[in-house]
Amino acid sequence: MIDTAADAVLQDMLAQWLPRQRWFPGRGTAVGELTIVSDVPLLAGDPELRHLVIEIRQAGSPARFQVLVGSSSEPPAGIGRPAGGDPVIGTLAGLTVYDALHDPVLAAVLLRGIAEQRLAGPLRFVREPAVPVADLPADGRLLGAEQSNTSLVFGDAAILKVVRRLFPGANPDLEVADALARLDSDRIARPFGWIETELDGQPVLLAVLSEFLAGGQEGWSLALEDVSRLYARAGSYGHEYLTTPVPANGARAEGGAGLPFVAEARELGVATAQMHADMATAFGRRDMTPPELGALVARLTGKLEAAAAMVPQLGAHADRISAAYADLAALKEPVPVQRVHGDYHLGQVMRSRRGWVALDFDGEPAAPLAERRAMAPAMRDVAGMLRSFDYAARHQLIGHPRAHDLIAVADSWARQCQEAFCAGYAAGGGADPRDHAALLRALTLEKAVYEVIYEYRHRPTWLSIPLDYVATA
């Protein structure tokens, strides 16, 4: 058992460990002041489990994170092999101290807590009525692909997403999924339970246990498979195969014309419109006021100015982007707003046995919680998905020896998927994006400006993808 007198040593170890985790937003940078603000024991003995909330300060700005700390004289055999970050925090009092989510025995304590609706100090474990959580397999397997959270899958029925960075207030991921589940929506993974606490007098979501879509395939992976096959076989097909118009119903035409993912893109558009309709039913919909529209344009302009100052290549296109924002400001037609996904792209959707399902309603992780919960035009999600098709087509061309020859193929694939998605969105009951060109163009450019900043900071080799778009939009 870790003695509380050793907390200072533990804090130092955590400060060294955090920058090595992929979910830590300051990955690779030194942690400044670190404080343990909450420490709740969840399991005593060997192994031991402690739930920590830690606060760090970098450049004077505080941020809070959740860390489940395990300690054992005999940690699991694979604990030294990273899966989503180095799990070993250090050694203290002869015990190995590690991220407990990498230990199935300790992770099962969380599942059991939800099943039993446990109260542990300020931690509250909640189970949805009639959900047989106690019947789930307790041996959770860790998913290693996430960037900002950590998830465990229990059997083929449930997934526990553990939030890493904590924000006070109603978390939109649970809030939206729970509201849509009560409408019996097929477009979300139903929540089974959650873990929450309170910090500074406000509720804070710690984890969500949700339906696991066994056999489902992530949209990004499906798209990449399709694009990869297309690039590999491009030389075997005539030009007409690669540039054929999108069939009216989004399906593949006779003789194999049309691209396989186009039908998927159309169905995704239908599902997105249905999701938006459910969200409007749950949370309402209204038209923006003229001052709100002016404030939106001012925000877009401010983001553009900041991005152009950071990335000089963007400055060459700033006037044209500003003109698109001015067109938005001049709109006379109503601009409806409602709750939206907020970070909608191919990596946030899954094709399941019941069709396309949206995941992770957290919104943009770096945005304040109030902004992520605010109403916005539904076209913002549409714009995000349209940009995602372009990314799926183009990112594989970076460094590709035949990139120049395949650019036309990439453009055709992305264009057909975008058109099919818009057609599906209209068929699913949404406003046809093609009838709202000024709004969609402004929001798509807003997304591209965000992408420019992100790629400049994190993936400079990908910077050409959004810059190529703004150069021609």
C-alpha positions in Angstrom: 0.0 0.0 0.0 1.3 3.5 -0.9 1.8 5.6 2.2 0.2 9.1 2.0 3.6 10.5 3.2 5.0 9.5 -0.2 2.6 11.8 -2.1 5.3 14.3 -2.9 7.3 11.5 -4.5 4.2 10.3 -6.4 3.6 13.8 -7.6 7.1 14.0 -9.0 6.7 10.7 -10.8 3.4 11.8 -12.3 5.0 15.0 -13.5 7.6 12.9 -15.4 5.0 10.4 -16.6 2.3 12.6 -18.0 4.2 14.1 -21.0 4.7 10.5 -22.3 0.9 9.9 -22.6 -0.7 10.3 -25.9 -3.9 11.7 -24.3 -2.0 14.5 -22.5 -2.4 17.7 -24.5 1.1 18.9 -23.6 2.7 15.7 -24.7 6.4 16.0 -24.9 6.6 19.2 -22.9 7.6 19.4 -19.2 4.9 19.7 -16.6 5.1 22.6 -14.3 3.4 22.7 -10.9 1.4 19.5 -10.2 -1.0 19.0 -7.3 -3.2 16.1 -6.3 -6.6 17.7 -5.6 -8.5 14.5 -5.0 -7.4 11.0 -3.8 -10.1 8.3 -3.4 -9.1 4.7 -2.5 -11.2 2.2 -4.6 -9.4 -1.0 -3.7 -7.1 -1.8 -0.7 -4.4 -4.4 -0.6 -2.1 -5.8 -3.2 -2.9 -4.7 -5.9 -4.2 -1.3 -4.7 -6.4 1.1 -6.7 -6.5 4.9 -6.1 -8.5 7.4 -8.0 -6.6 10.7 -8.4 -7.6 14.1 -9.8 -4.5 16.1 -10.4 -4.1 19.7 -11.4 -1.2 21.1 -13.4 -0.2 24.6 -14.3 1.5 25.3 -17.6 2.0 28.9 -18.6 -0.2 29.9 -15.7 -3.2 28.1 -16.9 -4.7 25.3 -14.7 -5.9 22.0 -16.1 -7.3 18.9 -14.3 -6.8 15.3 -15.3 -8.0 11.9 -14.0 -5.5 9.2 -13.3 -6.4 5.8 -11.9 -3.2 4.6 -10.1 -2.5 1.0 -9.4 0.3 -0.4 -7.3 1.4 -3.9 -6.9 4.3 -6.1 -5.9 3.4 -8.3 -8.9 1.9 -6.2 -11.7 0.4 -7.8 -14.7 2.9 -9.5 -17.0 2.3 -7.1 -19.9 2.4 -3.9 -17.9 5.8 -2.9 -19.2 4.6 -3.0 -22.8 3.0 0.3 -23.8 -0.5 0.3 -25.3 -1.6 3.8 -25.7 1.2 5.3 -23.6 3.8 4.0 -21.2 1.7 2.5 -18.3 4.5 2.4 -15.7 4.5 5.6 -13.5 7.4 4.5 -11.3 8.5 2.5 -8.3 7.6 3.4 -4.7 8.1 1.5 -1.5 9.1 -1.6 -3.4 5.8 -1.5 -5.5 5.3 -0.9 -9.1 3.1 2.1 -9.6 1.2 2.2 -12.9 -1.9 3.3 -14.9 -4.5 1.0 -13.5 -6.5 0.9 -16.8 -3.8 -1.4 -18.1 -4.6 -3.9 -15.4 -7.8 -6.0 -16.0 -8.2 -6.8 -12.4 -8.3 -3.1 -11.4 -10.3 -2.0 -14.4 -13.0 -4.5 -13.3 -13.4 -2.5 -10.1 -14.9 0.3 -12.2 -17.3 -2.0 -14.0 -18.3 -3.6 -10.7 -18.8 -0.1 -9.2 -21.3 0.8 -11.9 -23.2 -2.5 -11.6 -23.5 -1.9 -7.8 -24.1 1.8 -8.1 -21.3 2.4 -5.6 -20.6 5.6 -3.7 -16.9 6.1 -2.9 -16.2 9.4 -1.2 -17.1 12.1 -3.8 -17.2 9.5 -6.6 -20.7 8.3 -7.7 -21.2 5.2 -9.9 -24.5 5.2 -11.8 -26.3 2.5 -13.7 -29.1 2.9 -16.2 -32.2 1.0 -14.9 -32.8 -2.4 -16.5 -29.2 -2.6 -17.9 -27.6 -5.9 -16.7 -24.1 -4.5 -16.1 -23.4 -7.2 -13.6 -23.7 -9.8 -16.4 -20.9 -8.2 -18.5 -17.5 -10.0 -18.7 -15.2 -8.4 -16.2 -12.0 -8.9 -18.2 -11.7 -5.6 -20.1 -9.3 -5.1 -23.0 -7.7 -1.7 -23.6 -8.1 0.1 -26.9 -4.9 1.9 -27.8 -5.9 4.2 -30.7 -7.4 7.1 -28.8 -5.8 10.5 -28.5 -7.7 12.3 -25.7 -9.4 9.6 -23.7 -8.9 5.9 -22.8 -11.4 3.1 -23.4 -11.9 -0.5 -22.3 -14.1 -3.0 -24.0 -15.8 -5.6 -21.9 -16.7 -8.7 -23.9 -18.6 -7.7 -27.1 -21.3 -5.7 -25.3 -19.9 -2.6 -23.5 -17.2 0.0 -23.8 -16.0 2.2 -20.9 -14.6 5.5 -22.0 -12.5 7.1 -19.3 -12.2 10.9 -19.6 -8.7 12.1 -19.1 -9.0 15.9 -19.0 -11.8 17.0 -16.7 -14.1 19.9 -17.3 -16.8 21.0 -14.9 -20.4 21.0 -16.1 -22.7 18.7 -18.1 -20.5 16.7 -20.4 -22.1 16.7 -23.9 -21.0 13.2 -24.7 -23.2 11.7 -22.0 -25.8 14.5 -22.2 -26.5 14.0 -25.9 -26.2 10.2 -26.0 -28.6 9.8 -23.0 -31.2 12.2 -24.5 -31.1 10.4 -27.9 -31.3 7.0 -26.3 -34.5 8.1 -24.5 -35.9 8.9 -28.0 -34.9 5.3 -29.0 -32.5 6.7 -31.6 -30.6 4.2 -33.7 -27.9 6.7 -34.5 -26.0 6.5 -31.2 -24.4 3.9 -28.9 -26.7 3.7 -25.9 -25.2 4.6 -22.5 -25.4 1.9 -19.8 -24.0 3.9 -16.9 -21.3 6.4 -15.9 -19.0 7.6 -13.1 -19.1 11.2 -11.9 -17.8 13.4 -9.2 -18.0 17.0 -8.1 -15.3 19.6 -8.2 -15.6 23.2 -7.0 -19.3 22.7 -6.6 -20.0 21.5 -10.2 -20.6 18.0 -11.6 -17.7 16.4 -13.5 -18.1 13.4 -15.8 -15.3 10.8 -15.2 -16.3 7.9 -17.4 -19.2 6.5 -19.6 -20.1 2.9 -20.0 -21.9 2.5 -23.4 -23.2 -0.1 -25.8 -20.3 -1.6 -27.8 -21.1 -2.1 -31.5 -19.5 -5.5 -32.0 -18.5 -6.1 -35.6 -18.7 -2.4 -36.4 -16.2 -0.7 -38.6 -14.9 2.9 -38.2 -15.7 5.2 -41.1 -12.2 6.4 -41.4 -10.8 2.9 -41.7 -13.5 1.9 -44.3 -12.8 5.0 -46.4 -9.0 4.4 -46.3 -9.4 0.8 -47.4 -11.5 2.0 -50.3 -9.1 4.7 -51.3 -6.1 2.3 -51.0 -7.7 -0.2 -53.3 -8.6 2.5 -55.8 -5.1 3.8 -55.9 -3.6 0.4 -56.2 -5.9 -0.4 -59.2 -6.0 3.0 -60.8 -3.9 2.0 -63.7 -6.3 -0.9 -64.5 -9.3 1.2 -65.1 -10.2 3.8 -67.7 -10.6 7.5 -67.0 -14.4 7.1 -67.1 -14.4 4.8 -64.1 -12.6 7.4 -62.0 -14.6 10.3 -63.0 -18.1 8.9 -63.5 -21.0 11.1 -62.2 -22.6 10.1 -58.9 -25.7 7.9 -59.5 -28.9 9.6 -58.3 -29.3 7.1 -55.5 -25.6 7.0 -54.5 -25.4 3.3 -55.5 -22.9 1.7 -57.8 -24.1 1.9 -61.4 -24.3 -1.0 -63.9 -21.0 -2.5 -65.1 -19.1 -1.5 -61.9 -19.1 2.3 -62.6 -19.1 4.4 -59.5 -16.9 4.0 -56.4 -17.7 1.5 -53.7 -17.7 4.0 -50.8 -20.1 6.4 -52.6 -23.1 4.3 -51.4 -21.7 4.3 -47.9 -21.3 8.1 -48.1 -24.9 8.5 -49.1 -26.2 6.3 -46.2 -24.0 8.3 -43.9 -25.7 11.4 -45.1 -29.1 9.9 -44.4 -28.0 8.8 -40.9 -26.5 12.3 -40.1 -29.8 14.0 -41.0 -31.7 11.6 -38.8 -29.2 12.2 -35.9 -29.7 16.0 -36.3 -33.5 15.5 -36.3 -33.2 13.6 -33.1 -31.0 16.2 -31.5 -33.5 18.9 -32.5 -36.3 17.0 -30.9 -34.3 16.5 -27.7 -32.9 20.0 -27.4 -34.9 22.3 -29.7 -34.1 24.3 -32.8 -34.4 28.0 -33.5 -33.3 30.6 -36.0 -30.2 32.8 -35.2 -30.9 36.4 -34.5 -29.0 39.0 -36.6 -26.7 39.9 -33.7 -25.9 36.2 -33.3 -25.1 35.9 -37.0 -22.9 38.9 -36.8 -21.1 37.5 -33.7 -20.5 34.2 -35.6 -18.9 36.0 -38.5 -16.8 38.0 -36.1 -15.6 34.8 -34.5 -14.7 33.3 -37.9 -12.9 36.4 -38.9 -10.9 36.5 -35.6 -9.9 32.8 -36.1 -8.8 33.5 -39.6 -6.7 36.5 -38.6 -5.0 34.5 -35.9 -4.3 31.6 -38.2 -3.0 33.8 -41.0 -0.6 35.4 -38.5 0.6 32.0 -37.4 0.8 30.4 -40.9 2.0 32.8 -43.6 0.9 30.5 -46.4 -2.7 31.0 -45.3 -2.4 34.8 -45.7 -2.4 34.6 -49.5 -6.0 33.3 -49.3 -7.3 35.4 -46.5 -9.1 37.9 -48.7 -11.1 35.2 -50.4 -12.0 33.5 -47.2 -13.0 36.8 -45.7 -15.3 37.4 -48.7 -17.0 34.0 -48.0 -17.6 35.1 -44.4 -19.0 38.4 -45.7 -21.4 36.5 -47.9 -22.5 34.7 -44.7 -23.1 38.0 -42.9 -25.2 39.2 -45.8 -27.6 36.2 -45.7 -31.3 37.2 -45.6 -32.6 33.7 -45.2 -32.9 32.3 -41.6 -30.0 30.3 -40.2 -31.3 27.6 -37.9 -29.2 26.5 -35.0 -29.5 23.4 -32.7 -27.3 21.1 -30.8 -24.7 19.4 -33.1 -22.0 16.8 -32.8 -19.3 19.5 -33.0 -16.3 17.3 -34.1 -17.9 15.4 -36.9 -15.6 13.4 -39.2 -15.1 9.8 -40.5 -13.2 8.9 -37.3 -16.4 9.7 -35.2 -18.8 7.4 -37.0 -19.1 3.6 -37.2 -20.9 1.4 -39.6 -22.7 -1.1 -37.5 -25.2 -3.9 -38.1 -28.0 -1.3 -37.8 -26.3 1.3 -40.0 -24.2 4.3 -39.4 -23.8 5.4 -35.7 -22.2 8.5 -34.4 -19.7 8.4 -31.5 -18.1 10.8 -29.1 -20.4 13.8 -28.7 -17.7 15.7 -26.6 -17.2 18.3 -29.4 -13.9 19.8 -30.1 -11.7 18.8 -27.1 -9.8 22.0 -26.9 -12.9 24.2 -26.9 -14.5 25.4 -23.6 -17.4 23.3 -22.4 -20.0 26.1 -22.9 -19.0 26.4 -26.5 -19.2 22.6 -27.1 -22.8 22.6 -25.7 -23.9 25.7 -27.6 -26.3 25.6 -30.4 -24.8 25.9 -33.9 -25.9 25.4 -37.5 -26.3 21.8 -38.4 -24.2 22.6 -41.5 -21.2 22.7 -39.3 -21.3 18.9 -38.9 -21.9 18.6 -42.7 -18.8 20.8 -43.3 -16.7 18.6 -41.0 -17.7 15.5 -42.8 -17.1 17.0 -46.3 -13.6 18.0 -45.2 -13.0 14.4 -43.8 -13.7 12.9 -47.2 -11.0 15.2 -48.7 -8.6 14.1 -45.9 -9.3 10.4 -46.5 -8.5 10.9 -50.2 -5.4 13.0 -49.9 -3.4 12.0 -46.9 -2.3 8.8 -48.5 -0.7 10.8 -51.4 1.8 12.5 -49.1 5.1 11.0 -50.1 3.4 8.6 -52.6 5.7 8.0 -55.6 2.7 8.4 -57.9 1.1 11.3 -56.1 1.0 13.5 -59.2 -0.8 10.8 -61.3 -3.3 10.1 -58.6 -4.4 13.6 -57.7 -7.3 13.4 -60.2 -8.3 10.1 -58.6 -8.3 11.6 -55.2 -10.3 14.6 -56.3 -12.9 12.4 -58.0 -13.3 10.1 -55.0 -13.7 13.0 -52.6 -16.1 14.9 -54.9 -18.3 11.8 -55.4 -18.5 11.0 -51.7 -19.2 14.7 -50.9 -22.0 14.8 -53.4 -23.5 11.5 -52.3 -23.3 12.6 -48.6 -25.2 15.8 -49.4 -27.8 13.9 -51.4 -28.2 11.5 -48.6 -28.6 14.2 -46.0 -31.4 15.7 -48.0 -33.0 12.3 -48.5 -32.8 11.8 -44.8 -34.9 14.8 -44.1 -32.2 17.4 -43.6 -32.0 20.7 -45.5 -30.1 20.0 -48.7 -26.6 21.4 -48.1 -26.4 22.3 -51.8 -29.3 24.8 -51.3 -27.3 26.7 -48.6 -24.1 27.3 -50.5 -23.0 30.5 -48.7 -23.5 29.0 -45.2 -21.8 25.7 -46.1 -18.9 27.3 -47.9 -18.2 29.6 -44.9 -18.4 26.8 -42.4 -16.2 24.5 -44.6 -13.6 27.2 -44.8 -13.8 27.7 -41.1 -13.0 24.0 -40.7 -10.2 24.2 -43.1 -8.7 27.2 -41.2 -8.8 25.1 -38.0 -7.1 22.3 -39.9 -4.3 24.6 -41.1 -3.5 25.6 -37.5 -3.7 21.9 -36.3 -1.4 20.6 -39.0 1.0 23.5 -38.6 1.4 22.6 -34.9 1.1 18.9 -34.9 1.6 17.4 -38.4 3.4 19.8 -40.7 3.7 17.2 -43.4 -0.1 17.2 -43.7 -0.3 21.0 -44.0 -0.8 20.9 -47.8 -4.1 19.1 -47.4 -6.1 22.1 -46.0 -4.0 24.7 -47.8 -4.7 23.0 -51.1 -8.4 23.2 -50.3 -8.4 26.9 -49.3 -6.4 27.7 -52.4 -9.2 26.5 -54.7 -12.4 26.9 -52.6 
